[in-house]
Amino acid sequence: MTEASETMAKRLADAVELPDFLRTAGTLTLADRRTLVQQALVLIEQNYVHLPLKAAMHAVNPVQRLRLLAQRLGRQSETGMDPEWRFHQELSEIFHSMRDLHTNYLLPVPFSGKIAYLPYQIEEYFEGDEPHYVVTRVVEGFSAPGFGPGVEVTHWNGVPIERAVALNAVRFAGSNAAARHSRGLQSLTLRPLRIHVPPDEDWVVLTYVNGDGISRELREKWRITENVPPFVDADELSTAAVAQGLDLGTDEIGRAVTMLYVPTSVTARESLAFADLTTEPAAPGADVPTSMPAVFRARSVVTASGTYGHIRVFTFNVNNPDGFVREFVRLIELLPQNGLIVDVRGNGGGHIFASEFLLQTLTPHPISPEPTQFIATPLNLRICGQHKNNPTGQIDLTPWCRSMEQALETGAVYSGGFTITPADGANAIGQRYHGPVVLITDARCYSATDIFAAGFQDHKIGPVLGVDGNTGAGGANVWTHQLLSTLLELPEPAADTPYRPLPGQANMRVSIRRTLRVHDLAGTPVEDLGVVPDQRHRMTRRDVLQGNTDLLERAGQLLAGRSVRRLEAQVAAASGELTLRSRLVDRADVYLDGRPRLSVDLAQESVTFPVPGIGAAQVVRVEGFKEGELVAARTIVR
């Protein structure tokens, strides 16, 4: 057993039952509660970028609900106040009412960092249009008579399972029906207590049918344990925190699922120096070892349509986006080059740079990062003004300052739109995979993953294959209350800051800058609208129990028959020559340090020719064309 596995096993062994855990809760004073509500009002009223959208689309008024809660707290006494669980529930419901997974009330200790779980996972599949629910995994060491992967779930605490999922979906944030349904199912068995109040029931009675056709019941208690910590500290002033686009719930659940069911993939560090990393291309059906097992899984998959590369991107929540992209490139270059399946299901997002930097590796076309806007409020203008010209070296809000001032003068709702991701970084290394690409999404794709999926579709990189009718539809950059407070204190402390320390290690997050799509859908917000897939695949029983078999077959069908191009470039600095090896490319244009140098016809698959000045160039870019259309590119950074 590895060290990580031993740690995870100990956490599961140390899990406590829900009633025992709840006995440690209940430490907030009345003053603490009033502080939390007042600070929630600051964030929602003065920072929250989606407030007009949410009021229009979901007919909600969180500001008024917070005022009413504050008024009610004002009438309570220390000895006569409501139970703490009721306060947490009401404040959480106000945040959930906005259906924004970026904007959260994060519960204090002892809830922070804990998960509530049942020792099995339930997933949905379809036979035609009829949904079915099946147990797909159980926690190691757990067993019950006639119970295990493959049993069909019929009822949840006596409620038909389909109705139970629908009822549960109402309780949890989700900006569209697909997202709510997905989270309603997921939260039946796993809930991060950092953002969700504990389950109401101490135990769950599951009714199921196994292969013998006999209906049985399983009664299991909720368990509470410590979750695996994230790699990124969203409260500290860093590029990763400032550029964060993350559904915290999905990220927490992703780490918990790994701990519960794939403990060998749990790592304490973002990237590991594996000695056994290979440089050999993947054999058919084989995995490629990765230095980032919590982030990627890369393998060659054999389908009826051919053998293709398949890479899961579990998260974009990393500190080092350049290292993230380097590992992605290393992995895809060892996979079959005739077609690539990029699979981002269940990815709650993370570093916006990482998501938008990745796009360039899959297309010859320049990448246009998504522009973002603040809502125009005096407080947001103050924050931008504090970080004009990047005085701390961490964040430059100069582009938004002037437009924010104009918006406040003219009554405009939003500032101008400017990119978070630097355009030069989004185009620094260029295309690295020249075969066709298909992207697989689901309703749990959120935030930076929504941004990635939108960019993939907007830049026409390839078809988007969705197992749900939409992504999670989270289109924003998210900042925590602590980060907002820090930004207003630097580089010089603000004398009249509205941000106050939160009690009990509680926290809050808010959507601060909304994202807009580019090209054909330029100006369309991602929030609530999401990314509608080009093709749809309903998960089958074979998918959920046999490693996505039918889903990968469908992806293989989309890749089959598409053009597989090749463009390799090698610079001989001493002789001043460039060698190109190509396939399905009839012309190449050569740029040195961004300036056009020459154009050459490619009558043969390999051609060598002199390029004046190439020996001194820092960046060589070759663009390949077929019948006048840009179809391939190669960038060499020296």
C-alpha positions as CSV (number, residue, x, y, z in Angstrom):
1,M,0.0,0.0,0.0
2,T,1.3,3.5,-0.9
3,E,1.7,6.3,1.6
4,A,-1.2,8.1,0.0
5,S,-3.4,5.0,0.2
6,E,-2.5,4.5,3.8
7,T,-3.4,8.1,4.6
8,M,-6.8,7.7,2.8
9,A,-7.5,4.4,4.6
10,K,-6.8,6.1,7.9
11,R,-9.2,8.9,7.1
12,L,-12.0,6.5,6.2
13,A,-11.2,4.5,9.4
14,D,-11.5,7.7,11.4
15,A,-14.9,8.6,9.9
16,V,-17.6,9.4,12.5
17,E,-21.4,9.0,12.3
18,L,-23.4,12.2,11.6
19,P,-25.0,12.6,15.1
20,D,-21.6,12.3,16.7
21,F,-20.1,14.9,14.4
22,L,-23.0,17.4,14.9
23,R,-22.4,17.4,18.6
24,T,-19.2,19.3,17.9
25,A,-21.1,22.1,16.1
26,G,-22.9,25.2,17.4
27,T,-20.2,27.7,18.5
28,L,-21.4,30.9,16.7
29,T,-22.5,33.8,18.8
30,L,-25.4,36.1,17.8
31,A,-22.8,38.8,17.0
32,D,-21.0,36.2,14.7
33,R,-24.3,35.6,12.8
34,R,-24.9,39.3,12.4
35,T,-21.4,39.7,11.0
36,L,-21.9,36.9,8.5
37,V,-25.2,38.3,7.2
38,Q,-23.7,41.9,7.0
39,Q,-20.7,40.6,5.0
40,A,-22.9,38.6,2.7
41,L,-24.8,41.8,2.0
42,V,-21.6,43.6,1.0
43,L,-20.6,40.9,-1.4
44,I,-24.0,40.4,-3.0
45,E,-24.9,44.1,-3.2
46,Q,-21.6,45.6,-4.1
47,N,-19.4,42.9,-5.7
48,Y,-21.7,40.3,-7.3
49,V,-21.5,40.6,-11.1
50,H,-24.5,38.4,-11.9
51,L,-27.1,40.0,-9.6
52,P,-29.1,41.6,-12.4
53,L,-29.0,38.4,-14.5
54,K,-30.1,36.1,-11.6
55,A,-32.9,38.5,-10.6
56,A,-34.2,38.4,-14.2
57,M,-33.7,34.7,-15.0
58,H,-34.7,33.1,-11.6
59,A,-36.9,35.8,-10.1
60,V,-34.9,35.9,-6.9
61,N,-34.0,38.8,-4.5
62,P,-31.1,37.7,-2.3
63,V,-30.4,41.2,-1.1
64,Q,-33.9,41.5,0.4
65,R,-33.7,38.1,1.9
66,L,-30.5,39.0,3.6
67,R,-32.0,42.2,4.9
68,L,-34.9,40.3,6.4
69,L,-32.6,37.8,8.0
70,A,-30.5,40.7,9.5
71,Q,-33.7,42.3,10.8
72,R,-34.8,39.0,12.4
73,L,-31.3,38.6,14.0
74,G,-31.6,42.1,15.3
75,R,-34.7,41.0,17.3
76,Q,-33.1,37.9,18.8
77,S,-31.1,37.6,22.0
78,E,-28.1,35.5,22.8
79,T,-30.3,33.1,24.9
80,G,-33.3,33.1,22.5
81,M,-31.7,32.8,19.1
82,D,-32.5,30.1,16.6
83,P,-30.5,26.8,16.6
84,E,-27.3,27.2,14.7
85,W,-28.2,24.6,12.1
86,R,-31.3,26.7,11.2
87,F,-29.1,29.8,10.7
88,H,-26.6,27.9,8.4
89,Q,-29.6,26.4,6.5
90,E,-31.2,29.8,5.8
91,L,-28.0,31.6,4.9
92,S,-27.1,28.7,2.6
93,E,-30.5,28.7,1.0
94,I,-30.2,32.4,0.2
95,F,-26.9,31.7,-1.6
96,H,-28.3,28.6,-3.3
97,S,-31.3,30.6,-4.6
98,M,-29.0,32.4,-7.0
99,R,-28.2,29.1,-8.7
100,D,-24.6,30.2,-9.0
101,L,-22.0,27.6,-8.0
102,H,-19.3,30.4,-7.8
103,T,-21.2,32.3,-5.1
104,N,-21.2,30.4,-1.8
105,Y,-21.5,30.7,1.9
106,L,-18.7,28.5,3.2
107,L,-19.6,27.0,6.6
108,P,-17.3,27.5,9.6
109,V,-15.6,24.8,11.7
110,P,-16.3,22.0,12.3
111,F,-17.9,21.8,8.8
112,S,-15.1,23.3,6.8
113,G,-12.9,20.6,5.1
114,K,-15.3,17.8,5.9
115,I,-17.4,15.6,3.7
116,A,-20.6,13.5,4.4
117,Y,-20.7,10.3,2.4
118,L,-22.4,7.0,2.0
119,P,-20.2,4.0,1.1
120,Y,-21.4,3.7,-2.5
121,Q,-21.8,5.7,-5.7
122,I,-25.0,5.9,-7.8
123,E,-25.0,6.8,-11.5
124,E,-27.6,7.3,-14.2
125,Y,-27.9,5.5,-17.5
126,F,-30.6,5.3,-20.2
127,E,-32.4,2.7,-22.1
128,G,-33.9,4.7,-24.9
129,D,-35.4,7.7,-23.1
130,E,-36.0,5.9,-19.8
131,P,-33.5,6.7,-17.0
132,H,-32.2,4.0,-14.7
133,Y,-30.0,4.3,-11.6
134,V,-27.3,1.8,-10.7
135,V,-24.6,1.4,-8.1
136,T,-21.3,1.7,-9.9
137,R,-18.7,1.7,-7.0
138,V,-18.5,0.9,-3.3
139,V,-15.9,2.0,-0.8
140,E,-13.1,-0.6,-0.4
141,G,-13.9,-2.9,2.5
142,F,-17.7,-2.3,2.4
143,S,-20.0,-5.2,1.6
144,A,-23.6,-6.1,2.1
145,P,-25.6,-9.2,1.0
146,G,-26.5,-9.1,-2.7
147,F,-25.1,-5.6,-2.9
148,G,-22.4,-4.2,-5.2
149,P,-21.7,-2.6,-8.6
150,G,-24.5,-3.3,-11.0
151,V,-27.5,-3.4,-8.7
152,E,-30.4,-1.3,-9.8
153,V,-31.7,1.3,-7.3
154,T,-35.5,1.7,-7.2
155,H,-36.2,3.8,-4.1
156,W,-34.5,6.2,-1.8
157,N,-36.0,6.3,1.7
158,G,-39.2,4.9,0.2
159,V,-39.3,7.6,-2.5
160,P,-39.0,6.4,-6.1
161,I,-35.4,7.1,-7.1
162,E,-36.2,9.3,-10.1
163,R,-38.4,11.5,-7.9
164,A,-35.9,11.5,-5.1
165,V,-33.2,12.9,-7.5
166,A,-35.6,15.6,-8.8
167,L,-36.5,16.6,-5.2
168,N,-32.9,16.7,-4.2
169,A,-32.0,18.8,-7.3
170,V,-34.3,21.6,-6.1
171,R,-32.2,22.0,-3.0
172,F,-28.8,22.5,-4.7
173,A,-27.6,25.3,-6.9
174,G,-27.5,24.7,-10.7
175,S,-28.1,27.3,-13.3
176,N,-29.9,25.0,-15.8
177,A,-32.0,21.9,-15.5
178,A,-29.2,19.6,-16.6
179,A,-26.9,21.0,-13.9
180,R,-29.5,20.8,-11.2
181,H,-30.4,17.2,-12.1
182,S,-26.7,16.1,-12.1
183,R,-26.0,17.7,-8.8
184,G,-29.3,16.3,-7.3
185,L,-28.1,12.8,-8.1
186,Q,-24.5,13.4,-7.0
187,S,-25.5,14.8,-3.6
188,L,-27.6,11.8,-2.7
189,T,-24.4,10.0,-1.6
190,L,-21.7,12.7,-1.2
191,R,-21.9,16.2,0.2
192,P,-19.0,18.6,1.0
193,L,-20.0,20.2,4.3
194,R,-18.0,23.3,3.4
195,I,-20.8,24.4,1.1
196,H,-23.8,22.3,2.1
197,V,-25.5,21.9,5.4
198,P,-25.4,18.3,6.8
199,P,-28.0,15.8,5.7
200,D,-31.3,15.9,7.5
201,E,-31.5,12.2,8.0
202,D,-29.0,10.2,10.1
203,W,-29.3,7.2,7.8
204,V,-30.6,6.3,4.3
205,V,-32.6,3.2,3.3
206,L,-31.8,2.2,-0.2
207,T,-34.1,-0.2,-2.1
208,Y,-32.3,-2.1,-4.8
209,V,-32.7,-5.1,-7.2
210,N,-29.7,-7.3,-8.1
211,G,-29.2,-9.9,-10.8
212,D,-31.5,-12.4,-9.1
213,G,-34.5,-10.1,-9.4
214,I,-35.1,-9.9,-5.6
215,S,-35.8,-6.6,-4.1
216,R,-33.7,-5.8,-1.0
217,E,-33.1,-2.9,1.4
218,L,-29.9,-1.5,2.7
219,R,-29.8,0.9,5.6
220,E,-26.6,2.9,5.9
221,K,-25.6,5.8,8.1
222,W,-24.0,8.9,6.8
223,R,-20.3,9.1,7.7
224,I,-18.2,12.2,8.2
225,T,-14.5,12.5,7.4
226,E,-11.8,14.9,6.4
227,N,-11.5,15.6,2.7
228,V,-8.3,15.8,0.6
229,P,-7.1,19.4,0.6
230,P,-6.9,21.4,-2.7
231,F,-3.6,22.4,-4.3
232,V,-4.6,26.1,-4.6
233,D,-5.1,28.5,-1.7
234,A,-7.9,30.7,-3.0
235,D,-7.5,33.2,-0.1
236,E,-3.9,34.2,-0.7
237,L,-2.9,36.9,-3.2
238,S,-1.6,34.9,-6.1
239,T,-2.2,34.6,-9.8
240,A,-3.9,31.3,-9.3
241,A,-6.3,32.8,-6.8
242,V,-7.0,36.0,-8.7
243,A,-7.6,34.0,-12.0
244,Q,-9.7,31.3,-10.4
245,G,-12.8,30.0,-12.0
246,L,-14.0,27.1,-9.9
247,D,-17.1,25.3,-8.8
248,L,-15.9,24.5,-5.3
249,G,-18.5,21.9,-4.8
250,T,-17.5,19.8,-7.8
251,D,-13.9,20.3,-7.0
252,E,-14.5,19.1,-3.4
253,I,-16.5,16.1,-4.6
254,G,-13.9,15.2,-7.2
255,R,-11.2,15.0,-4.5
256,A,-13.5,13.1,-2.3
257,V,-14.4,10.6,-5.0
258,T,-10.7,10.0,-5.7
259,M,-10.1,9.5,-1.9
260,L,-13.0,7.1,-1.6
261,Y,-12.7,5.1,-4.8
262,V,-9.2,5.7,-6.4
263,P,-6.9,6.4,-3.4
264,T,-3.8,5.5,-5.4
265,S,-4.3,8.7,-7.5
266,V,-4.3,11.0,-4.4
267,T,-1.2,13.1,-4.2
268,A,0.0,15.7,-1.8
269,R,1.7,17.8,-4.5
270,E,0.4,19.2,-7.8
271,S,3.2,17.5,-9.9
272,L,5.3,14.5,-9.1
273,A,8.8,13.6,-10.4
274,F,8.1,10.1,-11.5
275,A,11.2,8.1,-12.5
276,D,9.2,5.7,-14.7
277,L,7.7,8.4,-17.1
278,T,8.0,6.9,-20.5
279,T,8.9,8.4,-23.9
280,E,7.4,5.5,-25.8
281,P,4.1,5.9,-27.6
282,A,1.1,4.3,-25.9
283,A,0.3,0.7,-27.0
284,P,-3.3,0.1,-28.0
285,G,-5.4,0.0,-24.9
286,A,-2.6,1.2,-22.6
287,D,-2.3,4.1,-20.2
288,V,0.6,6.6,-20.3
289,P,2.0,7.3,-16.9
290,T,1.7,11.0,-15.8
291,S,3.4,13.2,-13.3
292,M,0.0,14.7,-12.5
293,P,-2.3,11.7,-11.6
294,A,-4.8,13.9,-9.8
295,V,-5.1,16.1,-13.0
296,F,-4.8,13.8,-16.0
297,R,-5.4,10.3,-17.2
298,A,-4.1,9.5,-20.7
299,R,-4.5,6.3,-22.7
300,S,-4.9,4.8,-26.1
301,V,-8.5,3.4,-26.6
302,V,-9.5,0.8,-29.2
303,T,-12.9,1.4,-30.8
304,A,-14.6,-0.1,-33.8
305,S,-13.8,3.1,-35.8
306,G,-10.0,3.0,-34.9
307,T,-7.5,3.4,-32.1
308,Y,-7.5,6.9,-30.7
309,G,-6.0,8.9,-27.9
310,H,-8.2,9.6,-24.8
311,I,-7.2,12.1,-22.1
312,R,-9.3,12.9,-19.1
313,V,-8.7,16.4,-17.6
314,F,-10.1,16.0,-14.1
315,T,-9.4,19.6,-13.0
316,F,-7.8,22.9,-14.0
317,N,-7.3,23.8,-10.3
318,V,-3.5,24.1,-10.4
319,N,-0.9,26.7,-9.4
320,N,1.3,26.4,-12.5
321,P,-0.6,26.7,-15.8
322,D,2.6,26.4,-17.8
323,G,3.5,23.2,-16.2
324,F,0.0,21.9,-16.6
325,V,0.1,22.6,-20.4
326,R,3.6,21.0,-20.7
327,E,2.4,17.8,-19.1
328,F,-0.7,17.8,-21.3
329,V,1.4,18.2,-24.5
330,R,3.8,15.5,-23.3
331,L,0.9,13.1,-22.9
332,I,-0.9,13.8,-26.1
333,E,2.3,13.5,-28.1
334,L,2.6,9.9,-26.8
335,L,-1.0,9.1,-27.8
336,P,-2.2,8.0,-31.3
337,Q,-2.0,11.0,-33.7
338,N,-4.9,10.1,-35.9
339,G,-7.6,11.4,-33.4
340,L,-7.9,12.7,-29.8
341,I,-10.7,12.5,-27.3
342,V,-10.4,15.3,-24.7
343,D,-12.8,14.4,-21.8
344,V,-13.6,17.1,-19.2
345,R,-16.6,15.5,-17.6
346,G,-16.9,16.3,-13.9
347,N,-14.3,19.0,-14.2
348,G,-15.3,21.9,-11.9
349,G,-12.7,24.3,-13.3
350,G,-9.8,26.1,-11.6
351,H,-7.1,28.3,-13.1
352,I,-8.5,30.3,-16.0
353,F,-5.0,30.6,-17.6
354,A,-4.7,26.8,-17.6
355,S,-8.0,26.3,-19.4
356,E,-7.4,28.9,-22.1
357,F,-3.7,28.1,-22.5
358,L,-4.7,24.6,-23.4
359,L,-6.8,25.5,-26.5
360,Q,-3.8,26.6,-28.6
361,T,-2.3,23.1,-28.5
362,L,-5.3,21.7,-30.5
363,T,-5.8,24.3,-33.3
364,P,-3.7,26.2,-35.8
365,H,-5.8,29.3,-35.3
366,P,-4.9,32.1,-32.9
367,I,-6.8,31.9,-29.6
368,S,-8.9,34.8,-28.5
369,P,-9.3,34.5,-24.7
370,E,-12.8,35.4,-23.3
371,P,-13.3,39.0,-22.2
372,T,-14.6,39.6,-18.7
373,Q,-16.6,42.5,-17.0
374,F,-17.1,43.8,-13.5
375,I,-20.4,45.1,-12.4
376,A,-20.1,48.8,-12.1
377,T,-20.2,49.7,-8.4
378,P,-18.2,52.2,-6.3
379,L,-16.6,49.3,-4.3
380,N,-15.5,47.5,-7.4
381,L,-14.0,50.7,-8.7
382,R,-12.1,51.2,-5.5
383,I,-10.6,47.7,-5.8
384,C,-9.6,48.3,-9.4
385,G,-8.1,51.6,-8.5
386,Q,-6.0,50.0,-5.7
387,H,-4.5,47.7,-8.4
388,K,-4.0,50.0,-11.3
389,N,-0.6,49.5,-12.9
390,N,-0.1,46.3,-10.9
391,P,1.6,47.8,-7.7
392,T,1.8,44.4,-6.0
393,G,3.1,42.5,-9.0
394,Q,0.2,40.0,-8.7
395,I,-2.8,41.6,-10.5
396,D,-3.2,44.5,-12.9
397,L,-6.7,45.9,-13.1
398,T,-5.8,48.9,-15.2
399,P,-7.9,47.9,-18.2
400,W,-11.1,48.0,-16.2
401,C,-10.5,51.3,-14.3
402,R,-11.4,53.8,-17.0
403,S,-14.4,51.9,-18.3
404,M,-15.7,51.5,-14.7
405,E,-15.5,55.2,-14.1
406,Q,-17.4,55.8,-17.4
407,A,-20.0,53.2,-16.5
408,L,-20.7,54.8,-13.1
409,E,-21.0,58.2,-14.9
410,T,-23.3,56.9,-17.7
411,G,-25.3,54.4,-15.6
412,A,-24.1,51.4,-17.5
413,V,-24.4,48.1,-15.7
414,Y,-21.0,46.7,-16.6
415,S,-17.5,47.8,-17.2
416,G,-15.8,47.2,-20.5
417,G,-14.7,43.6,-21.3
418,F,-11.0,42.7,-21.0
419,T,-9.3,39.3,-20.9
420,I,-8.0,37.7,-17.7
421,T,-5.8,35.3,-19.6
422,P,-2.9,37.1,-21.4
423,A,-3.3,36.7,-25.2
424,D,0.4,36.0,-25.6
425,G,0.3,33.2,-23.1
426,A,-2.7,31.7,-24.9
427,N,-0.7,31.6,-28.1
428,A,2.9,31.1,-26.9
429,I,3.5,27.5,-28.0
430,G,0.8,27.0,-30.7
431,Q,-0.6,23.8,-32.1
432,R,0.9,20.5,-30.8
433,Y,-1.7,18.0,-32.0
434,H,-2.6,17.9,-35.7
435,G,-5.1,15.1,-35.8
436,P,-8.9,15.7,-35.3
437,V,-10.2,16.3,-31.8
438,V,-13.5,15.7,-30.1
439,L,-14.4,17.2,-26.7
440,I,-16.7,15.3,-24.2
441,T,-18.7,17.4,-21.7
442,D,-21.4,16.9,-19.1
443,A,-23.5,19.1,-16.8
444,R,-20.8,19.1,-14.1
445,C,-18.4,21.0,-16.3
446,Y,-18.2,24.4,-14.7
447,S,-16.4,27.7,-14.6
448,A,-12.9,27.5,-16.2
449,T,-14.1,24.2,-17.8
450,D,-17.1,26.1,-19.2
451,I,-14.6,28.7,-20.5
452,F,-12.5,25.9,-22.1
453,A,-15.5,24.3,-23.7
454,A,-16.8,27.6,-25.0
455,G,-13.4,28.4,-26.5
456,F,-13.2,25.0,-28.0
457,Q,-16.6,25.5,-29.7
458,D,-16.0,29.2,-30.6
459,H,-12.7,28.4,-32.3
460,K,-14.2,25.5,-34.2
461,I,-11.6,23.1,-32.9
462,G,-13.9,20.1,-33.3
463,P,-17.3,18.7,-32.3
464,V,-18.5,18.9,-28.7
465,L,-20.1,15.6,-27.6
466,G,-22.2,16.0,-24.5
467,V,-23.6,13.4,-22.2
468,D,-26.0,16.1,-21.0
469,G,-27.9,18.8,-22.9
470,N,-25.7,21.6,-21.5
471,T,-22.6,22.2,-19.4
472,G,-23.0,23.6,-15.9
473,A,-23.1,27.1,-17.3
474,G,-20.7,28.9,-14.9
475,G,-19.2,31.9,-16.6
476,A,-17.2,33.9,-14.1
477,N,-14.0,34.6,-12.3
478,V,-14.6,34.0,-8.5
479,W,-12.9,35.7,-5.5
480,T,-13.2,34.8,-1.9
481,H,-14.2,37.3,0.8
482,Q,-10.6,37.0,2.2
483,L,-9.1,37.8,-1.2
484,L,-11.4,40.8,-1.7
485,S,-10.4,42.1,1.8
486,T,-6.7,41.6,0.9
487,L,-7.0,43.4,-2.4
488,L,-8.6,46.4,-0.7
489,E,-5.8,46.5,1.8
490,L,-2.9,46.5,-0.7
491,P,-0.7,48.2,-1.6
492,E,-1.9,50.6,1.2
493,P,-4.5,49.8,3.8
494,A,-8.0,51.2,3.2
495,A,-9.2,53.2,6.2
496,D,-12.9,52.5,5.7
497,T,-12.9,49.0,4.3
498,P,-16.4,47.4,4.3
499,Y,-14.9,43.9,4.8
500,R,-14.8,42.5,8.3
501,P,-13.1,39.3,9.5
502,L,-15.4,36.3,9.4
503,P,-15.9,34.2,12.6
504,G,-15.2,30.6,13.0
505,Q,-13.1,30.2,9.8
506,A,-16.3,30.8,7.8
507,N,-15.8,32.2,4.3
508,M,-17.7,33.4,1.3
509,R,-17.1,33.4,-2.5
510,V,-18.6,35.6,-5.1
511,S,-18.6,35.8,-8.9
512,I,-16.6,39.0,-9.5
513,R,-16.0,39.2,-13.3
514,R,-18.4,37.6,-15.8
515,T,-17.1,36.0,-19.0
516,L,-18.3,36.6,-22.6
517,R,-17.9,34.3,-25.6
518,V,-16.0,35.2,-28.7
519,H,-16.3,35.0,-32.5
520,D,-19.7,33.9,-33.8
521,L,-21.3,34.3,-30.3
522,A,-19.3,37.3,-29.3
523,G,-20.8,39.1,-26.3
524,T,-22.9,36.2,-25.2
525,P,-22.5,35.5,-21.4
526,V,-21.5,32.0,-20.4
527,E,-23.4,32.2,-17.1
528,D,-26.7,30.3,-17.1
529,L,-26.4,29.7,-20.9
530,G,-23.4,27.4,-20.8
531,V,-22.2,25.4,-23.8
532,V,-24.7,23.3,-25.7
533,P,-23.0,20.3,-27.3
534,D,-23.0,19.7,-31.1
535,Q,-23.8,16.0,-30.6
536,R,-25.5,14.2,-27.7
537,H,-24.9,10.8,-26.2
538,R,-27.0,9.3,-23.4
539,M,-24.9,7.2,-21.0
540,T,-25.7,3.5,-21.2
541,R,-25.4,0.7,-18.7
542,R,-22.1,-0.4,-20.4
543,D,-20.8,3.2,-20.0
544,V,-21.3,3.5,-16.3
545,L,-20.2,-0.1,-15.5
546,Q,-17.6,-0.9,-18.2
547,G,-15.5,2.2,-18.6
548,N,-17.5,4.4,-20.9
549,T,-17.5,1.8,-23.7
550,D,-20.4,3.2,-25.8
551,L,-19.4,6.8,-25.2
552,L,-15.9,6.2,-26.5
553,E,-17.4,4.3,-29.5
554,R,-19.5,7.4,-30.3
555,A,-16.5,9.7,-30.0
556,G,-14.6,7.3,-32.3
557,Q,-17.3,7.6,-34.9
558,L,-17.0,11.4,-34.8
559,L,-13.2,11.1,-35.4
560,A,-13.4,8.5,-38.1
561,G,-12.8,9.8,-41.6
562,R,-11.6,13.3,-40.5
563,S,-8.4,14.6,-42.0
564,V,-5.2,13.6,-40.1
565,R,-2.6,16.2,-40.9
566,R,1.1,16.5,-40.1
567,L,3.4,19.5,-39.9
568,E,6.8,19.1,-38.3
569,A,9.5,21.7,-38.5
570,Q,13.2,21.6,-37.7
571,V,15.6,24.6,-37.7
572,A,19.2,24.2,-38.7
573,A,20.6,27.5,-37.4
574,A,24.1,27.0,-38.7
575,S,23.0,26.6,-42.3
576,G,20.0,28.9,-42.0
577,E,17.7,26.2,-43.3
578,L,14.2,25.0,-42.3
579,T,13.0,21.4,-42.9
580,L,9.3,20.7,-43.0
581,R,7.6,17.4,-43.0
582,S,3.9,17.5,-43.8
583,R,0.8,15.6,-44.8
584,L,-2.3,17.1,-46.4
585,V,-0.7,20.5,-46.5
586,D,0.1,22.2,-49.8
587,R,1.6,25.5,-48.7
588,A,3.5,26.9,-45.7
589,D,4.1,30.5,-44.6
590,V,7.1,31.2,-42.4
591,Y,7.2,33.9,-39.7
592,L,10.2,34.9,-37.7
593,D,9.5,36.7,-34.5
594,G,6.0,37.6,-35.6
595,R,7.1,39.0,-39.0
596,P,6.3,37.2,-42.3
597,R,9.5,35.9,-44.0
598,L,8.5,33.7,-47.0
599,S,5.9,31.3,-48.4
600,V,6.7,27.9,-50.0
601,D,4.7,25.3,-51.9
602,L,4.9,21.8,-50.4
603,A,4.9,19.5,-53.3
604,Q,6.6,16.8,-51.3
605,E,6.1,15.4,-47.8
606,S,9.6,16.5,-46.8
607,V,11.3,19.7,-48.0
608,T,14.3,21.7,-46.9
609,F,14.9,25.3,-47.9
610,P,16.9,28.4,-46.7
611,V,15.2,31.1,-44.6
612,P,17.1,34.3,-44.3
613,G,17.6,35.3,-40.7
614,I,16.2,32.1,-39.2
615,G,19.4,31.5,-37.2
616,A,18.9,34.6,-35.1
617,A,15.1,34.3,-34.7
618,Q,13.7,33.6,-31.2
619,V,10.3,32.4,-32.4
620,V,9.7,30.5,-35.7
621,R,6.1,30.0,-36.7
622,V,5.0,27.9,-39.7
623,E,1.5,28.0,-40.9
624,G,0.3,25.3,-43.2
625,F,-2.5,25.7,-45.7
626,K,-4.7,23.4,-47.8
627,E,-6.4,25.0,-50.7
628,G,-6.0,28.4,-49.1
629,E,-7.4,27.3,-45.7
630,L,-5.2,27.4,-42.5
631,V,-5.2,23.7,-41.4
632,A,-2.0,23.3,-39.4
633,A,0.7,25.3,-37.5
634,R,3.9,24.7,-35.7
635,T,5.7,27.1,-33.3
636,I,9.3,26.7,-32.3
637,V,10.5,28.8,-29.4
638,R,14.3,28.9,-29.1
